[in-house]
Amino acid sequence: MTHIDNFIDDYEQDKYARWFFMLHRLPAFMQADFSGWILQYRLFCNYKGKKYRCTGASRLGDAWLAKDFKREVGYDLRVDVDECSNWKSS
């Protein structure tokens, strides 16, 4: 499993996905202070043949995926970022 922080630090990974996850790995007080800006960025990926919306990442290293594309917080699945592909902003 690739920890999300290692994914962020890997320059060969998708730049937009790295940016999105970096914002969602900020300390909670910073996410609260800057939520108006952070929430404007949306990230989608494919996981096991289906498209999901990414809603964040945990300090344990997994990525959060939601089935509902309008969902901004929370998740349906917590997955290894290596199992995701086809990163898109819309």
C-alpha positions, -999 to 999 in steps of 0.1 A, spaced: 0 0 0 12 35 -8 6 59 20 -13 90 7 16 113 19 40 92 -3 16 96 -32 16 134 -27 54 135 -26 57 113 -58 62 137 -87 53 110 -112 17 109 -99 -11 130 -112 -4 167 -103 -40 176 -97 -47 145 -75 -15 153 -55 -28 189 -50 -62 178 -39 -49 153 -14 -24 178 -1 -52 202 7 -71 174 24 -41 165 45 -38 199 60 -43 201 98 -80 203 107 -78 239 119 -64 249 85 -90 230 66 -117 248 87 -101 282 80 -97 276 43 -127 254 36 -143 279 13 -113 275 -11 -106 239 -5 -142 227 -13 -140 243 -48 -116 216 -58 -132 183 -68 -115 150 -76 -128 119 -93 -112 85 -100 -119 50 -112 -118 23 -86 -126 -13 -96 -142 -2 -129 -165 25 -114 -162 62 -111 -161 77 -76 -157 112 -61 -127 115 -38 -136 133 -6 -103 132 13 -76 110 28 -67 98 63 -35 101 83 -35 63 81 -28 67 44 -60 56 26 -81 76 1 -118 83 7 -143 76 -21 -179 85 -23 -205 70 -47 -226 103 -46 -208 129 -68 -224 157 -48 -211 145 -15 -184 168 -1 -175 151 32 -175 116 44 -170 84 23 -184 51 13 -150 34 8 -115 38 22 -91 24 -3 -54 22 -13 -46 51 -36 -27 26 -58 -60 10 -67 -73 42 -81 -68 55 -117 -80 80 -143 -78 110 -120 -101 139 -131 -113 172 -118 -148 167 -131 
